[in-house]
């Protein structure tokens, strides 16, 4: 009865605390990427670490590799050891990695190795957060709120980007550089420490507990949640006994077993998840990591002013999921996901034509990006929502980790490809073709959603994806 007991709840202060405690993961990731991008050029200065351009560029690569490793490693542990254990551990790993980064002392071989190791550790912590926290939020969130909450939380990445931009602007422009860059890497740990205590007092996912045969703990935790909701003044509705599901706890799945489930039992859902994740990752990495090059090389924006354009870009990305998230629960997943992907593709193609015609300037180009990514950001967030709800509970965190890792690997192609297209800004025609390719990639995601999308709005997770351990007569999800 645990899924039914969770889904009957209405919003309460408990759910707000859970979102504040867990949703900060995306804020931290946006903060990290932005701070690392802004601080990179500073680390080339003699008064800081005096790194080469190659060494600076490798910092982001190492961080992204850490994210992939962390997602796969901690995703496996999250399914095996529990959501709470992992979302406490991954936060600690991230805090340690970032705090140690600030202690890098120079540019000799040992110091550079230390720097890269700490960035890898910080990335591993954030990568692990994606798997453990998306699982925990979905499993403890009532079905009627799941879509808007997941999409809104994923969109807060851009809130972190705004904080990172403002923080580095203050630290790097108004403080000694050698102190400012170190303090920049400590902004995230300060935020992380503020939510540490909130996380420690959250209950373990009752769904995860019952799936692992820990019935007494599951009952205790679901009762804690219900008591917290009742304390807010709600009267709980009776539980619909027709929602009962019988399960027989089984052994945890390794990645080989996971791949068999994904591509043998659920091939259509696997194609859907991979397509949505890859297409949004390619577009985002292509545009986000090269936007300053476009501004400086094609519009002659001063390099010191270019990062400030990110604030407007980030505001559009943050607003999209917050404004549109509600409709993914009301209008439906398939219509909204395909709509946001296809609309962002069309808008990107239109802006590409305007760019090639030479009728855009730095301001109007940024406005165009804001409008495009208002929709694309909601679509990208819905990709994470999709892979976190269409696979069975026993493998949920690992499935998120696998598709996140696949997306990161394909997404890494974008910055290199678009950087080559941009060059020194001598040929806008090449970038025009690149923008059309980006539009086509997003359109593919939208079309695949139309044909393979899962109508998960308002449904219990167990109705969307029947647990592998279920022994009820409830029909099992396939395809």
KARASUL-V391621 format. One record per residue. N is the residue number from 1. RES is the residue in one small letter. PHI is phi in radians with two decimals (NA if undefined). OMEGA is omega in whole degrees, 0 to 359 (none if undefined). D_FIRST is the distance of its C-alpha to the first C-alpha in Angstrom with 1 decimal. Layout:
# KARASUL-V391621
n-><N,N>
res-><RES,RES>
phi-><PHI,PHI>
omega-><OMEGA,OMEGA>
d_first-><D_FIRST,D_FIRST>
This chain:
# KARASUL-V391621
n-><1,2,3,4,5,6,7,8,9,10,11,12,13,14,15,16,17,18,19,20,21,22,23,24,25,26,27,28,29,30,31,32,33,34,35,36,37,38,39,40,41,42,43,44,45,46,47,48,49,50,51,52,53,54,55,56,57,58,59,60,61,62,63,64,65,66,67,68,69,70,71,72,73,74,75,76,77,78,79,80,81,82,83,84,85,86,87,88,89,90,91,92,93,94,95,96,97,98,99,100,101,102,103,104,105,106,107,108,109,110,111,112,113,114,115,116,117,118,119,120,121,122,123,124,125,126,127,128,129,130,131,132,133,134,135,136,137,138,139,140,141,142,143,144,145,146,147,148,149,150,151,152,153,154,155,156,157,158,159,160,161,162,163,164,165,166,167,168,169,170,171,172,173,174,175,176,177,178,179,180,181,182,183,184,185,186,187,188,189,190,191,192,193,194,195,196,197,198,199,200,201,202,203,204,205,206,207,208,209,210,211,212,213,214,215,216,217,218,219,220,221,222,223,224,225,226,227,228,229,230,231,232,233,234,235,236,237,238,239,240,241,242,243,244,245,246,247,248,249,250,251,252,253,254,255,256,257,258,259,260,261,262,263,264,265,266,267,268,269,270,271,272,273,274,275,276,277,278,279,280,281,282,283,284,285,286,287,288,289,290,291,292,293,294,295,296,297,298,299,300,301,302,303,304,305,306,307,308,309,310,311,312,313,314,315,316,317,318,319,320,321,322,323,324,325,326,327,328,329,330,331,332,333,334,335,336,337,338,339,340,341,342,343,344,345,346,347,348,349,350,351,352,353,354,355,356,357,358,359,360,361,362,363,364,365,366,367,368,369,370,371,372,373,374,375,376,377,378,379,380,381,382,383,384,385,386,387,388,389,390,391,392,393,394,395,396,397,398,399,400,401,402,403,404,405,406,407,408,409,410,411,412,413,414,415,416,417,418,419,420,421,422,423,424,425,426,427,428,429,430,431,432,433,434,435,436,437,438,439,440,441,442,443,444,445,446,447,448,449,450,451,452,453,454,455,456,457,458,459,460,461,462,463,464,465,466,467,468,469,470,471,472,473,474,475,476,477,478,479>
res-><x,x,x,x,x,x,x,x,x,x,x,x,x,x,x,x,x,x,x,x,x,x,x,x,x,x,x,x,x,x,x,x,x,x,x,x,x,x,x,x,x,x,x,x,x,x,x,x,x,x,x,x,x,x,x,x,x,x,x,x,x,x,x,x,x,x,x,x,x,x,x,x,x,x,x,x,x,x,x,x,x,x,x,x,x,x,x,x,x,x,x,x,x,x,x,x,x,x,x,x,x,x,x,x,x,x,x,x,x,x,x,x,x,x,x,x,x,x,x,x,x,x,x,x,x,x,x,x,x,x,x,x,x,x,x,x,x,x,x,x,x,x,x,x,x,x,x,x,x,x,x,x,x,x,x,x,x,x,x,x,x,x,x,x,x,x,x,x,x,x,x,x,x,x,x,x,x,x,x,x,x,x,x,x,x,x,x,x,x,x,x,x,x,x,x,x,x,x,x,x,x,x,x,x,x,x,x,x,x,x,x,x,x,x,x,x,x,x,x,x,x,x,x,x,x,x,x,x,x,x,x,x,x,x,x,x,x,x,x,x,x,x,x,x,x,x,x,x,x,x,x,x,x,x,x,x,x,x,x,x,x,x,x,x,x,x,x,x,x,x,x,x,x,x,x,x,x,x,x,x,x,x,x,x,x,x,x,x,x,x,x,x,x,x,x,x,x,x,x,x,x,x,x,x,x,x,x,x,x,x,x,x,x,x,x,x,x,x,x,x,x,x,x,x,x,x,x,x,x,x,x,x,x,x,x,x,x,x,x,x,x,x,x,x,x,x,x,x,x,x,x,x,x,x,x,x,x,x,x,x,x,x,x,x,x,x,x,x,x,x,x,x,x,x,x,x,x,x,x,x,x,x,x,x,x,x,x,x,x,x,x,x,x,x,x,x,x,x,x,x,x,x,x,x,x,x,x,x,x,x,x,x,x,x,x,x,x,x,x,x,x,x,x,x,x,x,x,x,x,x,x,x,x,x,x,x,x,x,x,x,x,x,x,x,x,x,x,x,x,x,x,x,x,x,x,x,x,x,x,x,x,x,x,x,x,x,x,x,x,x,x,x,x,x,x,x,x,x,x>
phi-><NA,-1.04,-1.00,-1.13,-1.19,-1.25,-1.26,-1.41,-1.30,-1.77,-1.05,-2.54,-0.99,-1.04,-1.17,-1.12,-1.09,-1.09,-1.16,-1.12,-1.29,-1.71,-1.17,-1.13,-0.99,-1.29,-1.05,-1.12,-1.17,-1.07,-1.09,-1.09,-1.06,-1.19,-1.12,-1.09,-1.14,-1.28,-1.41,-0.84,-1.07,-1.15,-1.23,-1.47,-1.26,-1.10,-1.35,-1.90,-1.80,0.96,-1.48,-1.37,-1.07,-1.12,-1.12,-1.16,-1.06,-1.21,-1.05,-1.15,-1.08,-1.11,-1.08,-1.15,-1.09,-1.08,-1.07,-1.10,-1.06,-1.09,-1.07,-1.23,-1.22,-1.34,-1.09,-1.07,-1.19,-1.12,-1.22,-1.56,-1.87,2.03,-1.22,-1.11,-0.93,-1.41,-1.30,-1.45,-1.15,-1.11,-1.12,-1.10,-1.10,-1.07,-1.02,-1.13,-1.06,-1.24,-1.08,-1.21,-0.97,-1.13,-1.65,-0.99,-1.82,-3.05,-2.19,-1.31,-0.99,-1.17,-1.15,-1.15,-1.06,-1.07,-1.04,-1.14,-1.09,-1.19,-1.19,-1.12,-1.12,-1.07,-1.12,-1.08,-1.08,-1.18,-1.05,-1.13,-1.05,-0.97,-1.24,-1.20,-1.43,-1.02,-1.12,-1.11,-1.09,-1.07,-1.36,-1.95,-1.77,-0.97,-0.98,-1.21,-1.88,-1.04,-1.12,-1.14,-1.18,-1.03,-1.19,-1.12,-1.13,-1.08,-1.22,-1.21,-0.84,-1.37,-1.13,-1.13,-1.10,-1.15,-1.05,-1.12,-1.12,-1.15,-1.11,-1.23,-1.06,-1.26,-1.22,-1.55,-1.74,-2.24,-2.43,-1.01,-1.03,-1.18,-1.55,-1.06,-1.18,-1.20,-1.13,-1.03,-1.30,-1.69,-1.07,-1.06,-1.01,-1.09,-1.12,-1.06,-1.12,-1.15,-1.76,-0.97,-1.16,-1.04,-1.15,-1.06,-1.74,-1.39,-1.35,-1.22,-1.03,-1.05,-1.09,-1.11,-1.08,-1.19,-1.18,-1.87,1.33,-1.69,-1.16,-1.10,-1.17,-1.07,-1.12,-1.11,-1.25,-1.18,-1.20,-1.02,-1.13,-1.11,-1.15,-1.14,-1.20,-1.11,-1.13,-1.48,1.82,-1.41,-1.88,-1.29,-1.27,-1.04,-1.43,-1.33,-1.18,-1.23,-1.52,-1.05,-2.31,-1.74,-2.32,-2.15,-0.92,-2.20,-1.15,-1.20,-1.75,-1.52,-1.21,-1.15,-1.11,-1.05,-1.08,-1.10,-1.13,-1.13,-1.80,-1.86,-1.49,-2.26,-1.12,-1.16,-1.17,-1.18,-1.10,-1.06,-1.06,-1.12,-1.13,-1.09,-1.23,-1.17,-1.14,-1.21,-1.16,-1.06,-1.11,-1.13,-1.12,-1.10,-1.42,-1.15,-1.42,-2.14,-1.08,-1.20,-1.13,-1.10,-1.14,-1.38,-1.50,-1.80,-2.01,1.00,-1.32,-1.06,-1.02,-1.29,-1.66,-0.97,-1.05,-1.18,-1.15,-1.08,-1.06,-1.11,-1.03,-1.21,-1.07,-1.07,-1.18,-1.28,-1.17,-0.96,-1.08,-1.24,-1.41,-1.61,-0.92,-0.97,-1.26,-1.20,-1.57,-1.61,-1.34,2.15,-1.12,-1.05,-1.14,-1.30,-1.16,-1.11,-1.12,-1.19,-1.14,-1.22,-1.16,-1.13,-1.14,-1.12,-1.14,-1.15,-1.10,-1.10,-1.14,-1.12,-1.12,-1.13,-1.11,-1.16,-1.39,1.33,-1.76,-1.83,-2.10,-1.02,-1.22,-1.22,-1.10,-1.15,-1.07,-1.07,-1.07,-1.04,-1.19,-1.02,-1.48,-1.02,-1.50,-1.12,-1.15,-1.12,-1.12,-1.09,-1.11,-1.20,-1.14,-1.15,-1.04,-1.06,-1.24,-1.61,-2.14,-1.71,-2.06,-1.04,-0.99,-1.05,-2.14,-1.03,-1.10,-1.18,-1.10,-1.00,-1.07,-1.09,-1.28,-1.12,-1.12,-1.05,-1.10,-1.12,-1.14,-1.23,-1.11,-1.13,-1.22,-0.98,-1.03,-1.16,-1.11,-1.27,-1.05,-1.15,-1.13,-1.24,0.95,-1.73,1.45,-1.50,-2.41,-1.11,-1.09,-1.14,-1.21,-1.00,-1.09,-1.08,-1.13,-1.14,-1.10,-1.05,-1.12,-1.14,-1.07,-1.15,-1.09,-1.06,-1.02,-1.12,-1.18,-1.07,-1.09,-1.00,-1.57,-2.01,-1.02,-1.94,-1.43,-1.66,-1.08,1.27,-1.74,-1.06,-0.98,-1.26,-1.42,-1.29,-2.50,-1.08,-0.97,-1.11,-1.63,-1.23,-2.11,-1.46,-1.46,-0.98,-1.10,-1.48,-1.15,-2.38,1.41>
omega-><186,178,180,180,177,186,180,185,171,184,182,176,177,181,177,179,181,180,179,183,187,185,181,181,183,174,181,180,177,178,182,182,182,180,180,179,182,184,182,180,181,182,176,183,180,183,176,182,178,180,173,178,179,180,179,180,182,181,180,180,180,179,180,175,177,178,180,179,182,180,182,183,183,175,177,181,180,177,184,189,178,182,185,179,185,181,170,181,184,176,178,178,179,181,181,181,182,180,180,178,182,182,179,193,184,183,173,186,181,181,179,176,178,180,181,179,181,177,177,180,179,178,179,178,180,178,177,178,183,184,185,189,175,179,184,181,181,186,179,181,175,187,185,180,194,183,184,181,180,183,178,181,178,180,181,169,185,170,176,179,178,178,180,179,180,182,181,177,180,186,185,182,186,180,172,186,184,174,185,182,179,178,178,179,179,179,180,178,177,178,180,179,180,182,182,183,178,182,183,184,174,178,171,177,178,178,180,182,183,178,180,173,182,190,182,178,179,179,179,182,179,178,176,180,180,179,178,178,179,179,179,177,180,171,186,177,176,180,178,185,177,180,181,176,179,179,175,183,181,178,178,184,171,184,176,177,179,182,177,179,185,190,175,181,186,185,182,179,178,176,179,182,181,182,181,182,182,185,180,180,179,182,184,180,180,184,188,185,180,185,179,177,178,182,184,186,182,184,175,176,178,183,181,181,185,181,181,176,179,182,178,178,182,179,177,179,180,184,184,180,182,181,187,186,181,186,177,175,186,180,178,183,188,181,184,181,179,181,181,178,184,180,178,178,180,181,178,178,178,179,177,178,179,178,182,179,177,183,177,169,184,182,182,175,179,177,179,178,180,181,180,187,167,179,182,180,176,178,180,178,180,176,177,176,183,184,179,182,185,178,184,184,185,184,188,184,179,178,177,182,182,183,173,180,178,181,180,181,178,180,180,179,187,183,180,181,182,174,177,179,182,181,177,179,185,185,180,181,179,180,175,177,179,178,178,176,178,178,180,179,179,179,177,178,180,181,178,178,180,187,186,184,180,181,188,186,177,184,172,178,182,174,178,180,182,179,178,183,183,176,180,178,179,183,181,176,177,175,none>
d_first-><0.0,3.8,5.7,5.4,6.1,8.8,10.1,10.9,13.2,16.9,19.4,20.4,22.8,20.1,19.8,23.6,24.0,21.7,23.8,27.0,26.2,25.0,26.7,30.1,30.1,31.5,34.0,35.2,35.7,37.6,39.6,40.5,41.7,43.8,45.3,46.1,47.8,49.8,50.8,51.8,55.3,55.9,55.5,58.6,60.8,63.2,62.1,58.5,57.8,60.3,58.1,59.1,57.4,56.0,54.5,52.9,51.5,49.9,47.9,45.5,45.4,44.5,41.7,40.2,40.4,38.7,35.8,35.5,35.7,33.2,30.6,30.9,31.2,28.6,26.2,26.3,25.8,22.8,20.9,22.2,22.3,19.8,19.9,21.2,23.9,25.2,25.3,27.3,29.5,30.3,31.3,33.6,35.1,35.9,37.5,39.6,40.8,41.9,43.5,45.5,46.6,48.5,50.5,52.1,55.8,57.8,58.3,59.5,57.7,55.7,54.7,53.6,51.5,49.9,49.2,47.6,45.5,44.1,43.3,41.6,39.5,38.6,37.7,35.5,33.6,33.0,32.1,29.5,28.1,27.4,25.2,23.2,22.9,22.1,19.1,18.0,18.6,16.7,13.6,13.6,15.1,13.6,14.4,17.3,19.1,18.6,21.9,24.2,23.0,23.4,26.7,28.0,27.3,29.0,31.9,32.6,34.4,37.3,37.1,37.8,40.7,42.2,42.0,43.5,46.3,47.2,46.9,49.2,51.6,52.1,52.2,54.4,56.8,57.3,57.2,58.9,57.4,57.0,54.9,53.1,51.5,50.2,48.7,47.1,45.0,43.9,42.5,39.1,38.9,39.6,36.7,34.5,35.5,34.6,30.9,30.7,29.8,27.0,25.4,25.8,23.7,20.7,17.6,16.6,13.9,10.6,9.9,13.3,12.9,10.1,12.2,15.1,14.1,14.2,11.4,13.4,14.2,10.8,9.9,13.4,13.2,10.2,12.1,15.2,14.2,13.2,16.4,18.4,17.3,18.2,21.4,22.5,22.7,19.6,18.0,14.2,13.5,11.4,7.8,8.5,7.3,9.2,6.9,5.0,6.7,8.8,10.8,14.1,15.2,18.6,21.7,22.0,24.1,27.6,29.3,31.0,27.8,26.4,29.4,29.0,25.5,26.8,30.0,29.5,26.0,25.7,29.4,29.2,26.5,28.5,31.6,30.0,28.7,32.0,34.1,32.4,32.6,36.1,37.7,36.5,37.5,40.9,41.7,40.6,42.4,45.4,45.8,44.6,46.6,49.8,49.8,52.4,54.6,54.6,55.6,58.3,59.7,59.7,59.8,61.8,59.4,60.4,58.2,57.6,56.3,54.2,51.0,51.1,50.4,47.0,45.9,46.3,44.7,41.7,41.3,41.0,38.3,36.4,36.7,35.4,31.7,31.6,33.2,31.7,28.1,26.9,28.2,26.0,23.0,25.2,27.8,25.7,25.7,28.3,30.8,30.6,30.6,33.5,35.2,35.4,36.5,39.2,40.4,40.9,42.7,45.0,45.7,46.5,48.9,50.7,51.1,52.5,55.1,56.0,56.2,58.5,60.7,61.2,60.1,57.5,58.2,56.1,54.7,54.0,52.5,50.1,49.2,48.6,46.2,44.4,43.8,42.9,40.4,38.9,37.3,37.3,35.4,32.5,32.7,32.8,29.8,27.9,28.8,26.8,23.9,24.1,24.3,21.3,18.9,20.2,19.8,17.0,15.3,17.4,20.6,19.9,22.2,24.8,24.8,25.5,28.2,29.9,30.2,31.2,33.9,35.1,35.4,37.4,39.7,40.5,40.6,43.3,45.7,45.7,47.7,50.2,50.8,51.1,53.2,55.6,55.7,56.4,59.2,61.7,61.0,63.9,62.2,59.6,59.6,57.7,54.9,54.9,54.0,51.4,49.7,49.7,48.1,45.4,44.9,44.7,42.1,39.8,40.6,39.4,36.0,35.8,36.9,34.5,31.6,32.9,32.8,29.9,27.6,23.9,22.7,19.6,20.1,17.2,14.9,11.6,12.9,11.3,13.3,16.2,16.3,14.4,13.9,16.9,15.1,12.9,14.1,12.5,15.1,13.9,17.2,17.9,19.5,23.2,26.4>
